[in-house]
Amino acid sequence: MALYEHVFLARQDLSQQQVDALVEQYKGVISANGGSVGRVENWGLKSLTYRVNKNRKAYYTLMDITCPPAALNEMERQMGLSEDVLRFLTIKVDAHEEGPSAMMQKREERSERGGFGDRDRGPRSFGDRDRGDRPPRSFGGDGADRGPRRPREAVEGGGE
């Protein structure tokens, strides 16, 4: 039997329980046609790059499938007929990955690192550079006043 990774996007207005019900439905289709479903990862509700059928977000789900091609074709046919599934993609692989997928690893690393506010920026802030090789700047040259301002007409050439 062939090994596949299958990702599908479900509509944003479904609940997580309805997405889980879709997964169970498609697991049943694969099992009925002589295949099996390994790991299932729910990646959650994510923003789409562009709108798909008026949806700006979708529930992403990854399934590792071991089945004959006929079982996969039947599942994809049913997904194509379903209004709840926006898009799907199936890739044939040589072996299923062990452990969490790249999407789940990224989420775990982000939680370990902490948020943006937890970063250590050091003792100085942005404007506190100490150049050491230059004297402090003096705006205005020698500190003398530049004199009174000229009226706009004199600067632009008369204005008449």
CORHUWO-V513815 format. One record per residue. N is the residue number from 0. RES is the residue in one small letter. SS is DSSP state (2 for helix, 1 for strand, 0 for the rest). Layout:
n:N res:RES ss:SS
n:N res:RES ss:SS
This chain:
n:0 res:m ss:0
n:1 res:a ss:1
n:2 res:l ss:1
n:3 res:y ss:1
n:4 res:e ss:1
n:5 res:h ss:1
n:6 res:v ss:1
n:7 res:f ss:1
n:8 res:l ss:1
n:9 res:a ss:1
n:10 res:r ss:1
n:11 res:q ss:0
n:12 res:d ss:0
n:13 res:l ss:0
n:14 res:s ss:0
n:15 res:q ss:2
n:16 res:q ss:2
n:17 res:q ss:2
n:18 res:v ss:2
n:19 res:d ss:2
n:20 res:a ss:2
n:21 res:l ss:2
n:22 res:v ss:2
n:23 res:e ss:2
n:24 res:q ss:2
n:25 res:y ss:2
n:26 res:k ss:2
n:27 res:g ss:2
n:28 res:v ss:2
n:29 res:i ss:2
n:30 res:s ss:2
n:31 res:a ss:2
n:32 res:n ss:0
n:33 res:g ss:0
n:34 res:g ss:0
n:35 res:s ss:1
n:36 res:v ss:1
n:37 res:g ss:1
n:38 res:r ss:1
n:39 res:v ss:1
n:40 res:e ss:1
n:41 res:n ss:1
n:42 res:w ss:1
n:43 res:g ss:1
n:44 res:l ss:1
n:45 res:k ss:1
n:46 res:s ss:1
n:47 res:l ss:1
n:48 res:t ss:1
n:49 res:y ss:1
n:50 res:r ss:1
n:51 res:v ss:1
n:52 res:n ss:0
n:53 res:k ss:0
n:54 res:n ss:1
n:55 res:r ss:1
n:56 res:k ss:1
n:57 res:a ss:1
n:58 res:y ss:1
n:59 res:y ss:1
n:60 res:t ss:1
n:61 res:l ss:1
n:62 res:m ss:1
n:63 res:d ss:1
n:64 res:i ss:1
n:65 res:t ss:1
n:66 res:c ss:1
n:67 res:p ss:0
n:68 res:p ss:2
n:69 res:a ss:2
n:70 res:a ss:2
n:71 res:l ss:2
n:72 res:n ss:2
n:73 res:e ss:2
n:74 res:m ss:2
n:75 res:e ss:2
n:76 res:r ss:2
n:77 res:q ss:2
n:78 res:m ss:2
n:79 res:g ss:2
n:80 res:l ss:2
n:81 res:s ss:0
n:82 res:e ss:0
n:83 res:d ss:0
n:84 res:v ss:1
n:85 res:l ss:1
n:86 res:r ss:1
n:87 res:f ss:1
n:88 res:l ss:1
n:89 res:t ss:1
n:90 res:i ss:1
n:91 res:k ss:1
n:92 res:v ss:1
n:93 res:d ss:0
n:94 res:a ss:0
n:95 res:h ss:0
n:96 res:e ss:0
n:97 res:e ss:0
n:98 res:g ss:0
n:99 res:p ss:0
n:100 res:s ss:0
n:101 res:a ss:2
n:102 res:m ss:2
n:103 res:m ss:2
n:104 res:q ss:2
n:105 res:k ss:2
n:106 res:r ss:2
n:107 res:e ss:2
n:108 res:e ss:2
n:109 res:r ss:2
n:110 res:s ss:2
n:111 res:e ss:2
n:112 res:r ss:2
n:113 res:g ss:0
n:114 res:g ss:0
n:115 res:f ss:2
n:116 res:g ss:2
n:117 res:d ss:2
n:118 res:r ss:0
n:119 res:d ss:0
n:120 res:r ss:0
n:121 res:g ss:0
n:122 res:p ss:0
n:123 res:r ss:0
n:124 res:s ss:0
n:125 res:f ss:0
n:126 res:g ss:0
n:127 res:d ss:0
n:128 res:r ss:0
n:129 res:d ss:0
n:130 res:r ss:0
n:131 res:g ss:0
n:132 res:d ss:0
n:133 res:r ss:0
n:134 res:p ss:0
n:135 res:p ss:0
n:136 res:r ss:0
n:137 res:s ss:0
n:138 res:f ss:0
n:139 res:g ss:0
n:140 res:g ss:0
n:141 res:d ss:0
n:142 res:g ss:0
n:143 res:a ss:0
n:144 res:d ss:0
n:145 res:r ss:0
n:146 res:g ss:0
n:147 res:p ss:0
n:148 res:r ss:0
n:149 res:r ss:0
n:150 res:p ss:0
n:151 res:r ss:2
n:152 res:e ss:2
n:153 res:a ss:2
n:154 res:v ss:2
n:155 res:e ss:2
n:156 res:g ss:0
n:157 res:g ss:0
n:158 res:g ss:0
n:159 res:e ss:0
